[in-house]
Amino acid sequence: ASAYDGTTAIMQALIDADADVNKRGGEYGTPLQAAADCGKVENVQLLLDHGALVNTEPIGMYGYPLQAVCETGDVATVRLLLEKGANVNAYAENSVYGYAIL
């Protein structure tokens, strides 16, 4: 929940308390998927800095993090995910954004 609509400080406190940055579940999938869908580059950066996996098979309805952020128009987060190795050809059949990223 905090990855989607929380502040970076709240996320940092949870990470400091050993929250799993790759925990999967629910509508948004992983914390990275949720942060990307929200277009909060600072939250995405924090998760990546603490080991979030950029190409984890998506669950939930928002697809891969790159797929989710492309819909938001947040170029900074798109570039960050690409720099971290996001697969531009990934697709998720269950995504509300369609199959292909482009």
C-alpha positions in Angstrom: 0.0 0.0 0.0 2.7 2.5 0.9 4.5 1.9 -2.5 1.4 3.1 -4.3 0.3 6.1 -2.3 2.7 6.4 0.6 5.7 8.7 1.1 9.3 7.7 0.6 9.8 8.2 4.3 7.1 5.6 5.1 8.6 3.2 2.7 12.0 3.7 4.1 10.7 3.0 7.6 9.1 -0.3 6.4 12.3 -1.3 4.6 14.3 -0.6 7.7 11.9 -2.9 9.6 12.8 -5.7 7.0 9.7 -5.4 4.7 10.2 -7.6 1.7 10.6 -5.3 -1.4 9.7 -8.2 -3.7 6.6 -9.4 -1.8 3.9 -10.5 -4.3 0.2 -10.3 -3.9 -3.0 -8.4 -4.5 -4.2 -6.1 -7.2 -0.9 -4.2 -7.7 1.4 -7.3 -7.5 4.8 -6.2 -6.2 5.7 -3.0 -4.5 7.7 -2.0 -7.6 4.7 -2.6 -9.8 2.6 -0.4 -7.5 5.2 2.4 -7.3 5.6 2.4 -11.1 1.9 2.5 -11.7 1.7 5.6 -9.5 4.6 7.2 -11.3 6.6 8.1 -8.2 10.2 7.9 -9.4 11.5 8.4 -5.8 9.6 5.4 -4.6 10.7 3.3 -7.5 14.4 4.4 -6.9 14.1 3.4 -3.2 12.8 0.0 -4.0 15.5 -0.6 -6.7 18.2 0.5 -4.3 17.0 -2.1 -1.9 16.9 -5.0 -4.3 13.5 -4.8 -6.0 13.5 -7.0 -9.1 12.6 -5.1 -12.3 11.5 -8.1 -14.4 9.7 -10.3 -12.0 6.8 -12.1 -13.6 3.9 -9.9 -12.9 0.8 -10.7 -10.9 -2.2 -8.5 -10.3 -3.6 -6.3 -13.1 -0.9 -3.8 -13.8 1.7 -5.9 -15.6 5.4 -5.4 -15.4 6.6 -2.2 -13.7 7.7 -0.8 -17.1 4.3 -1.6 -18.6 2.5 0.2 -15.7 4.7 3.3 -15.8 4.4 3.8 -19.5 0.7 4.5 -19.0 1.4 7.3 -16.5 3.6 9.4 -18.8 6.4 9.5 -16.2 9.5 9.6 -18.4 12.0 9.8 -15.5 10.7 6.5 -14.1 10.6 4.9 -17.6 14.3 5.8 -18.1 15.2 4.6 -14.6 13.6 1.2 -15.2 15.3 0.9 -18.6 18.7 1.8 -17.0 18.0 -1.0 -14.5 17.4 -3.6 -17.3 13.6 -3.6 -17.7 12.7 -5.8 -20.6 11.1 -3.6 -23.3 9.6 -6.7 -25.0 7.9 -8.1 -21.9 4.2 -8.7 -22.0 1.7 -9.6 -19.4 -1.5 -11.3 -20.5 -3.4 -10.2 -17.4 -2.5 -6.5 -17.6 -5.2 -3.8 -17.9 -2.7 -2.0 -20.2 -2.7 -4.7 -22.9 0.0 -7.1 -23.8 2.9 -5.2 -25.4 4.7 -2.3 -23.8 5.0 -0.3 -27.0 
